[in-house]
Amino acid sequence: MNHWDQFLAPYKQAVDELKVKLKGMRTLFEQEHIHSPIEFVTGRVKPISSILDKATQKKIPLDRLEAEMQDIAGLRMMCQFVDDIKKVVSLLRLRNDFKIVEERDYITNKKSSGYRSYHVVIEYPVQTIHGEKKILAEIQIRTLAMNFWATIEHSLNYKYRGQFPEDIKMRLQRAAEAAFLLDEEMSEIREEIQEAQAFFTKNKEKNKSDKESRN
């Protein structure tokens, strides 16, 4: 495909805009001084080489990329606790600046590899000089532990091209279960964690205020 820059431009615009909007959701919780289910937000446009690899793997014609490849524009929303993921999904469902076209729950129904995450595919309108263009983007919502595992698995996948040796596959599955167990343990002491975080934030703000009043 020629003119990759032109093709990817609306996807880059969508990622930039969505990062601002999704980070803004966290800010609203902070302004209300209540726990934010969103820890942080990242985003990226899939590299051209990865687009071509996936198109070949999934047998997607290049002239069908816009319609059939859902994650050229990708966002990740990180949460501290598993329950926060449900809250974030509920918040996304309430928004009217994009349309949810598909949801995939890989937390309740984990992949055989051990992968856990919640995927929301949206149709997002980008305003271009040629008018409105609706593109597909994928938002992945996961805990920090899930993201750590997925990042390692993704790196290994490049090395082994998806054909993991049996011992690596078993270790990855055990690591995925250990990460999920960590999430469950953290959920059990959620109230204590949030109280400690609130105490830390309150003291930090007080110390900042005291310092400013002395200057």
Secondary structure, 3 states (H helix, E strand, C coil): CCCHHHHHHHHHHHHHHHHHHHHHHHHHHHHCCCCCCCCEEEEEECCHHHHHHHHHHHCCCHHHHHHHCCCCEEEEEEECCHHHHHHHHHHHHHCCCCEEEEEEECCCCCCCCCCCCEEEEEEEEEEECCEEEEEEEEEEEEEHHHHHHHHHHHHHHHHHCCCCCHHHHHHHHHHHHHHHHHHHHHHHCHHHHHHHHHHHHHHHHHHHHHHHHHC
